[in-house]
Amino acid sequence: MEQLLSTKTVRKLLDVSDRALRRWIAGGRFPQADVRIGTTLRWKESTVKTWLERKVGQK
């Protein structure tokens, strides 16, 4: 089973604040969470890696 990353872990990987990450999600600049249970969000590790690879490729 693929590892799921918490909001805190994603924020640390991207070095952004909680507010910035939420704005990115709301604005479509970062993928929606793969799993949502109540207010808890989780992303598949592959989702975040794919997004990062695309961002690096754009520069």
C-alpha positions in Angstrom: 0.0 0.0 0.0 1.3 3.4 -0.9 2.2 5.8 1.9 -0.2 8.7 2.6 1.3 12.1 3.5 -0.3 14.4 6.0 -0.8 18.1 5.5 2.1 18.7 7.9 4.4 16.5 5.9 3.5 18.0 2.6 4.0 21.5 4.1 7.5 20.5 5.3 8.4 19.0 1.9 7.3 22.1 0.1 8.5 24.5 2.8 5.2 26.4 2.8 2.8 27.5 5.5 -0.6 25.9 6.1 -2.3 29.0 4.7 -0.2 28.9 1.5 -0.9 25.2 0.9 -4.7 25.7 1.4 -4.6 28.7 -1.0 -2.8 26.6 -3.6 -5.3 23.8 -3.3 -8.3 26.2 -3.5 -6.7 27.9 -6.5 -6.0 24.7 -8.3 -2.2 25.1 -8.1 -1.8 22.0 -6.0 -3.8 18.7 -6.3 -6.8 18.0 -4.1 -6.1 15.5 -1.4 -6.4 11.8 -2.4 -8.1 11.0 0.9 -10.3 13.2 3.1 -11.8 12.0 6.3 -13.7 14.8 8.0 -11.2 17.7 8.0 -8.1 15.4 7.7 -6.4 15.5 4.3 -3.9 13.0 3.0 -2.0 12.8 -0.3 -0.5 9.7 -1.9 3.2 10.1 -2.0 3.1 9.6 -5.8 0.7 12.5 -6.2 3.1 14.9 -4.5 6.1 13.5 -6.3 4.4 13.8 -9.7 3.4 17.4 -8.9 7.0 18.3 -7.8 8.5 16.7 -11.0 6.1 18.8 -13.2 7.0 22.0 -11.3 10.7 21.3 -11.6 10.3 20.6 -15.3 8.5 23.9 -15.8 11.5 26.0 -14.7 
